[in-house]
Amino acid sequence: MSDYLEQDISLRSFYGKFPTIEGIKEQLEEKQKSVTQKGRSVLVSQLQEQYQVLL
């Protein structure tokens, strides 16, 4: 855990981005480019279906 928090470079293959302001910003930008509206719709539909039993 301490290696992760200290952003040890040897962990880079396990974590694409470390939890820094810059890392979070980069992750958001990557996700905005890779997620389509159709993909979002499918995700919402599936989550609603899965959680229907809890309502």
KAVEN-V11865 format. One record per residue. N is the residue number from 0. RES is the residue in one letter. OMEGA is omega in whole degrees, -180 to 180 (* if undefined). BURIAL is 1 if it has 16 or more other C-alpha atoms within 10 Angstrom, else 0. Layout:
BEGIN
n = [N N]
res = [RES RES]
omega = [OMEGA OMEGA]
burial = [BURIAL BURIAL]
END
This chain:
BEGIN
n = [0 1 2 3 4 5 6 7 8 9 10 11 12 13 14 15 16 17 18 19 20 21 22 23 24 25 26 27 28 29 30 31 32 33 34 35 36 37 38 39 40 41 42 43 44 45 46 47 48 49 50 51 52 53 54]
res = [M S D Y L E Q D I S L R S F Y G K F P T I E G I K E Q L E E K Q K S V T Q K G R S V L V S Q L Q E Q Y Q V L L]
omega = [-179 177 178 -179 178 178 178 -176 -180 178 -175 -179 179 -177 179 -178 174 -175 174 178 -180 180 179 178 179 180 178 179 178 -179 179 180 -172 -177 -180 177 178 178 177 -180 178 179 180 -180 -179 178 178 178 -179 -177 -180 -179 -180 -178 *]
burial = [0 0 0 0 0 0 1 0 0 0 0 0 0 0 0 0 0 1 0 0 0 0 0 0 0 0 0 0 0 0 0 0 0 0 0 0 0 0 0 0 0 0 0 0 0 0 0 0 0 0 0 0 0 0 0]
END
